[in-house]
Amino acid sequence: MRTDPNIPDPDGFNEAWLCAHEGLADDASADLDTRLVLLLANQIGDQQVLLECIAEARASCSRVRQDAATGAAIVHAG
């Protein structure tokens, strides 16, 4: 699994991703993310890499949470 930056224009990608969500209801926005994940997973095509990515994403959820009041990321040890 690759964790080093590998997108030539990460800010542009993030902006396009956020723009794709504009005007969508929460359920449609969640559907968009699900469809995007499935399309990207199909592009990767390597089951082991995909399982490693799932595990890393899940682990990072317990290490970082967004402070609702300030929007700052809070990193938790562990």
C-alpha positions, -999 to +999 in steps of 0.1 A: +000+000+000+013+034-010+010+062+016+034+088+001+018+116-019+011+103-054-014+128-069+001+155-091-024+181-080-039+171-047-055+205-041-071+203-076-084+168-069-098+178-035-115+208-051-131+187-078-142+162-052-158+189-031-174+205-061-190+172-071-208+173-037-223+208-042-260+208-041-264+172-031-284+161-001-265+141+025-277+107+012-268+116-024-234+129-012-228+096+007-238+077-025-213+097-045-185+088-021-195+052-022-196+051-060-162+069-062-146+044-038-159+015-059-147+030-091-113+037-076-111+003-060-118-012-095-090+009-109-066-004-083-078-040-088-054-055-062-075-071-034-046-072-009-038-035-014-075-026-011-078-046+022-046-027+035-062+006+025-094-003+044-074-012+075-053+020+073-084+042+068-101+026+098-071+029+120-067+066+111-103+072+121-093+063+157-061+085+155-077+116+141-110+132+147-123+166+138-131+190+166-167+201+159-162+235+175-130+246+159-126+223+129-091+215+140-078+180+136-070+164+169-045+135+167-048+108+192-019+086+202-023+049+196 
